[in-house]
Every structure is written in C-alpha cells, then in structure tokens.
Amino acid sequence: MLEKLRDILGKVSSGYADIRFEIWKVTDISMVNGRIESSSTNIISGGSVRFFNKGTFGFATFTRPEDAEKALSSAEKMSKLIKTDKEVELYPDKPKKDKVIPSVSVHPETVSFDEKVELVKRYHNIFTGNEKFSAVSVVYREELLTRYYLNTEGTEIIEERPYCGVAATVVGKEGNILQRAYRSFGDLRGYETVLNREKDFEEIKKDVLDLLKADKVEGGVYTVILDPQIAGVFIHEAFGHLSEADHVYGNEKLKEIMTLGKTMASEILSVVDDGSMVGERGYIAYDDDGVKSRKTYLIKNGKLVGRLHSRYTAALMNEEPTGNSRAIRFNYMPLVRMTNTYIENGDKTFEELLEGVDKGLYVVGALGGQTELEMFTFSAAKAYKIEKGKITEPVRDVVLSGNLFETLKNIDAVGNDLKIFGGLGGCGKGGQMPLPVSDGAPHIRIRNVIIGGK
C-alpha cells in the first residue's frame, strides 16, 4: 500500500500534496429495553488527496488505491481554481518516516464477537426488574483504524488506533418526572477498558432513583464545585473551541479577546491540549498534516499563552503548528481540532474546596451544553447542596450559565485529583462528528455562578 501511494505522489512535479488512506473495522452492538437492536461489523476503506497552491487547498477523495492518481489530478485542478487574498506557504515541517502500533494487553480483535454480545447483555441485566426504569440502553462500539499518511516532502507514516468503548443510558419515570443518567467508557488502552464496569453501572441506577426523589434546584447565584467530568466538558466546550486558530483567525472580535499574553484567570489556572497522551481517547501520534502530536499550553498560570494550529493556520498567524489538524475520516477535509484537553492539577484536596462554602452546589457530570462565543449553558447530570462546608441532599434540573471569561476569573481553587474522560461520544465541528477526544480536570471551585431553577 505504502509503495503504491508513494508512486502516485511521485508524479507531482511541483507544489505540495498529501494522501491519507484509511482502513476502518467498526463493530457496533446495542441492546435496548431487553432486545438486541443492532449488531454488526463493517470494514470501510478509502482515501483523500490534498493539493496546496498559493494559500488554497484542492481536496478529492477515492475509494480504491488505484484511483488516487485521478483524485490527485482533480485536487490540483481545484486548488488552482480558488483565489485567495492571503497567499502563504504551509508552515515548514521536517520529513519523517514512522510506524506506530500501540501495545495493548488485550487487543479488541482477539475477543470474539459472541463475547462482546454477552458483555452487553450482562451490563443490560444490571438494570432489569425496576418498574421505574422506562428506557434502558447499553452500547458497545469498536473502531480499529489503520492509517497511512504521505506527503510530497517525504513524510510517510503508518499508524494504528484500536478504540473500544461501552456506554449505558437509563431513563427513570415517576409520575410526571423524567430523569436520565448516563455513563460512558472508552479509550485506546484495549479491551480491558470495557471490562469490570458493573460497579459504575450500578451507580447509574442509584443516580436515577435519587434524582426522581430530589427537589428541583432553587435558582440563584452560587459558589459551585465542579467534579472532574463537568469541569472537563466546560473547559473543552467553552474555552477549547475558542483556542482553535481557524476560529480565531477569521473573527476580529475573537482575535481581540484571545490576544496572547492576556490575563484570562487567576494564576492558579493552567489549561492544556495534549494529543501525545498514549491510550487516551484523543491520542494521536501524528495529526492529518503529518505533524507529531505534542503538549500545548493554552492558559498557563492564568495567562493566555497558546492556541491550536494546523500547518496552514500556523503560517497565517506566524505561530508554530501544534499537531491539531484532524478529520473524522478520510473523506473529510482536516480542520483545527482538539485532542485531550484538560485543566492541570492545583494543590487543594476536595475537603479544602468545601471549606468556607456556606451555601453552594456540588455539580457532578454533564448531560449537555451550548456555547455562543463567550456565553455558555450546561446541564448537570446531578448535583448536591453544600451547606456549611458539607455535602447534603441531592437536587435536580441544575443548569449553569454565564460568561466564560468572567467565570474563568471566578475560579478561586483548583483540586489535585485530575481525571481524564473519553467514552463513546466525541466532538463536533464543521459537520464533522464525532471526533475522538478526551477532556478532564481536577475538582474546581467557582464563585458567583448563575444557576437556573425554580
């Protein structure tokens, strides 16, 4: 395969071009309300070619390797049709040759399909027998990717990414009250990631039953402690997307807001994107420009110090590539995307975060959210009152909203218990969903958070 693609790129006499070719083996098993709803294994393969000409890309896809030459010709023609006011060359990158095959103790491909079906059934059985559960779903997903990347500069990379994950969703109903709980686990560490999750899924049962009995939260302004999951979702959605250079470059207001060196928070806060974290859901050895993944500080000690780049946006903004050019599959054009985005550890224990909070909320997990530039709204999976430094009764229907930059400055304590979360979902942008990412944080404490409620 490599030799065939190399020969095709060798026909480029001038200019820059690259080829991605991917082979996906995807297994899906889902059980809903006691029945297997779907079970399949599919193999998908294909590739794409980009040709770069004076600041513009031409892009074409193909399904068979022998069609790559025709796609290359199409991409070159398209690149020359598009005119741009900003003629730049791609940011320079040294050529490299590498083969990346991760080491996992139990590769998903060594486990039989029947065993995977039995795993889904076993987890689904955890939720049977309770009349308050109106809907139960358990899903297993496996994506085994082999990826070839070559460019005319001499870079040649073969990379394997073996992902598997499992998730459960339960909807509880009592009278006219509906509540939902969800847990998802998935990464590139091997099949063991989906094993021994009984205790985690038992917690979902308790969460739903507790939420059905809980009172609605009283709306107001609170001091909140976010658990690592919702804190990670918050920093990914509300801040991470604003750090993607293709967003920043074309938006004058955002350029002004996201000026490097600007103070964004107190010095206790540091935010990172790091695609080189082996085993995490968002791990990539190389991005779709062939740039090696790396750790990039976005905020360090409260100051904005970096943003995420492809080779193209790095050239436009005269900054360095960060290994964040990514597409969900071969038939999509790479965009600037996050990988593993998280808040770094602080120095506080959870007990220290609770100290001095007379009336607050402990917010756990995220069900969803919306962002619009610097404004955000997030729905919590569950929450508990904090009264005089102690966690007390559960409350439901907790929605957090506010201005991102004010909220960052209101973070007054950061825990020392960082956790990273992957799972079955992913990130969406530009019609490309779901891109494998992880996010995380330690517990964090925020003053003056607006909470919607009764």
ZIPEHU-V132112 format. One record per residue. RES is the residue in one small letter. D_CENTER is the distance of its C-alpha to the mean C-alpha in Angstrom with 2 decimals. Layout:
res: [RES RES]
d_center: [D_CENTER D_CENTER]
This chain:
res: [m l e k l r d i l g k v s s g y a d i r f e i w k v t d i s m v n g r i e s s s t n i i s g g s v r f f n k g t f g f a t f t r p e d a e k a l s s a e k m s k l i k t d k e v e l y p d k p k k d k v i p s v s v h p e t v s f d e k v e l v k r y h n i f t g n e k f s a v s v v y r e e l l t r y y l n t e g t e i i e e r p y c g v a a t v v g k e g n i l q r a y r s f g d l r g y e t v l n r e k d f e e i k k d v l d l l k a d k v e g g v y t v i l d p q i a g v f i h e a f g h l s e a d h v y g n e k l k e i m t l g k t m a s e i l s v v d d g s m v g e r g y i a y d d d g v k s r k t y l i k n g k l v g r l h s r y t a a l m n e e p t g n s r a i r f n y m p l v r m t n t y i e n g d k t f e e l l e g v d k g l y v v g a l g g q t e l e m f t f s a a k a y k i e k g k i t e p v r d v v l s g n l f e t l k n i d a v g n d l k i f g g l g g c g k g g q m p l p v s d g a p h i r i r n v i i g g k]
d_center: [30.22 29.62 33.28 33.29 30.37 31.98 35.25 33.76 32.18 35.56 37.09 35.42 38.32 36.70 33.38 29.83 28.08 25.32 24.59 21.60 22.63 20.43 21.59 19.42 20.82 19.03 20.38 19.91 22.02 22.09 24.80 25.55 28.46 30.20 29.95 27.96 26.60 25.13 25.20 24.74 24.02 23.67 23.78 22.49 23.30 23.76 23.28 23.28 25.30 24.92 28.07 28.07 31.17 32.00 28.65 27.58 25.81 27.32 25.03 26.31 25.19 27.26 27.30 30.00 30.25 33.77 32.54 30.48 33.58 34.06 30.45 31.01 34.12 32.42 29.61 32.32 34.37 31.56 30.63 34.28 34.53 31.91 33.34 31.59 33.03 30.80 31.83 29.89 29.39 26.06 25.46 27.29 25.64 27.72 28.04 26.80 27.26 25.06 24.28 21.32 21.71 19.86 22.20 21.44 24.20 23.85 22.47 21.41 23.96 26.75 26.35 28.35 27.13 29.60 28.12 24.69 26.49 28.39 25.29 24.00 27.54 27.88 24.83 25.98 29.42 28.18 28.07 31.38 34.55 33.46 34.81 32.49 29.47 29.60 26.59 24.78 22.11 20.82 18.61 18.20 16.14 16.58 15.60 17.84 17.35 20.09 19.54 22.37 22.18 25.44 26.70 30.19 29.96 30.19 26.64 26.18 23.18 22.70 19.52 18.66 15.34 16.34 13.66 14.91 14.01 15.96 15.74 18.60 19.39 22.79 24.61 27.70 30.69 33.72 36.08 34.16 31.14 27.90 25.03 21.84 19.94 16.86 15.43 12.91 12.82 11.53 11.14 13.41 16.27 18.46 20.02 20.84 17.34 18.49 22.00 23.74 21.48 24.62 24.66 21.09 22.04 25.40 23.74 22.39 26.05 27.12 24.44 25.59 29.25 28.90 27.21 30.01 32.55 30.87 32.17 30.25 29.13 31.57 30.17 30.59 29.37 28.19 27.14 23.93 22.25 18.56 17.41 14.52 12.12 12.97 13.40 9.85 8.76 11.71 11.06 7.59 9.26 12.78 12.87 9.98 10.72 14.33 13.96 13.25 16.81 17.37 17.02 19.34 21.91 23.04 23.23 26.25 25.50 22.03 23.69 26.15 23.70 21.41 24.38 23.82 25.90 25.73 25.56 22.53 23.02 25.40 25.57 23.95 20.41 18.37 14.72 13.12 10.50 11.41 10.65 13.88 13.04 14.67 13.66 10.14 7.60 6.25 10.02 12.08 15.76 16.26 14.58 16.22 18.93 19.88 18.98 18.29 15.04 15.83 15.35 15.52 16.74 15.96 18.25 20.86 23.47 22.89 23.26 20.98 21.23 18.68 16.20 14.01 16.18 17.16 20.81 21.90 20.55 21.71 25.12 25.23 24.56 26.39 23.58 22.12 19.33 16.33 14.89 12.14 13.80 11.72 12.57 11.47 15.07 18.39 19.72 17.34 17.92 15.37 13.93 12.66 8.86 6.68 6.11 6.59 7.61 10.40 13.96 16.60 19.31 22.36 25.72 26.18 26.56 25.53 29.26 29.64 26.95 29.06 32.25 33.78 31.67 34.55 32.72 28.95 26.03 23.74 20.53 18.47 15.20 13.69 14.71 13.37 14.01 15.14 15.42 18.24 18.47 19.22 19.81 17.49 18.07 16.23 17.70 17.96 18.20 21.37 23.35 26.60 29.33 30.13 33.90 35.75 33.04 32.66 30.10 32.14 31.68 28.58 27.96 26.03 24.57 23.08 21.47 20.58 21.10 22.12 21.87 18.98 21.42 24.00 21.59 20.40 24.13 24.80 22.69 25.76 24.64 21.76 21.87 22.05 19.92 16.38 14.07 10.58 8.82 7.08 9.01 9.89 7.68 4.85 4.79 8.50 10.88 14.42 14.82 12.12 10.12 8.22 6.46 5.30 2.52 4.32 6.13 9.84 13.35 16.94 18.91 19.82 22.85 23.17 26.52 27.51 24.61 25.68 25.40 26.44 28.80 32.42]
